[in-house]
Amino acid sequence: MIDFDNSSVFKLKPIEVSKVREDFHKFLIDGESVFAGFKTVRDQVVFTNKRVIAANVQGITGSKVDYTSLPYSKINAFSIETSGTFDLDCEIEFFISEVGRVRFEIKGSFDLISFNRMVSEYVLA
């Protein structure tokens, strides 16, 4: 499982859903779809209508990948921090009783308010 205490893993840039790792789609269940994707240099995180899936690419060749699934049903609370005038980064934090705090820092321009509506719909369902 990904070490969520190492928040540097989750300094992400938004990517088009069509550009997410092909293997993410192998993990999706019936009726599940990806609505947002993010990446670091090698790792990726996707938000689906059921959960968050993080892929932590390991090793020199990158052939070993650790996948962690965080179901929205396990999220106790969450917060968002919008970007400012000079600080263009925004943040999403989930609080999960079994895992602790999971923090995603999103670099660059991103519509966090619309994203928050989507996540709220799934967390509060």
N, C-alpha and C positions, 0 to 999 in steps of 0.2 A: 504494500500500500504506500502511496505517496506520503511523505513526511510533510504534514500541513503546517508545522512550525517553521519551515523554510519558505517564507513568503516570496522569496525571489523566484521560485518556480512559477509563480503566477503573475508575473509582470507581462501582460499580454497585449497583443495588437489585434484589432478586429480583422477577420478575413471573410471572404464570401463563403457562404455555405457550400457552394460547389467546389471549394478548394480544401475542404476538410479531408483528413486521411480516409482513404477508401475503407480501411478496416473498421472504422467506427460503425459503418452501416451493418456490419456483421453482428454487432451487439444489440441492435435495435429490435424491440419486440413488435408484434402486430399493433398497428395504430400509433407507433412512436415515430416522431420525426424531429429532425434537427432544425432549430430556428435561429441559432447564432453560433458562430465559430470564432475562435481566437487562437493565437499562436505565440510562442517564443521562438528562439532560433530553431529548436528541434522539437519541442513539446507542443501539444495542442490541447485545447479544452473546448468541448461542445456543450451547448445547452439544448436539451430536447424538451418536448412537452411532458416528460416524465421524470427527468433527472439531469444531473451534470455528469459528464464523463470526461475524465482527464487522462491523457496519454503522456507518460513520462518516458521518453526515449533514453535508453541506457547504453553504455559501452561505446567503444571507438567507432564501430561500424553502424551502430544504431539498429541492429537487427533484434535486440531485446527491448521489449516495450512493456512497461507496467501500466495497466489500465485500472483506474479507480472510479467507481460509480457512486454517486451521492444522490439518492432518491429525494425528491422534494418533500415527500411525506415525513422524512426524518429531520427536517429543518424546523427548529424551535423559534427562531427569530432571524431577521435579516435587516441589513441597513445598506443604504447607498450614499455615496458622496459624489456630488456633481463636480464637474470641472469649473475652474474659475477663469478670470480674465488672463492671468499669466500662467497659471498651473493648469495645463490642458488635460491632465490625467484625471480619471474618475475611479471610484472604488466600489466594489460590491463585497459585503461581508455576510457570510452565513454562520449561524451558531447552531451546532449539532451536538446534542448531549453526549453521544458516544465518541465523537471525534474532537470536538472543541470548535475553535474559530477557524473558518476557512475564508481567506481573503484573496480577492482577485483585483489587481490593479490594472486598469485598461489605459494604454498609452494612446495619445492622439485623439482625433475627433470621433465621437461616438454618441449616439442618441440614447443616453442612459434612461431618460424618462420613459420612452416607449418600451425599452427593454425591461424596465422595472414593472410596467403594467403586465407584460407577458409573464415574468417570473411570479408576480403577485397572484396572477390567475391560477398558476399551478401549485404554488405553496399554500395558498389559502383555500384550495378546493377541498 
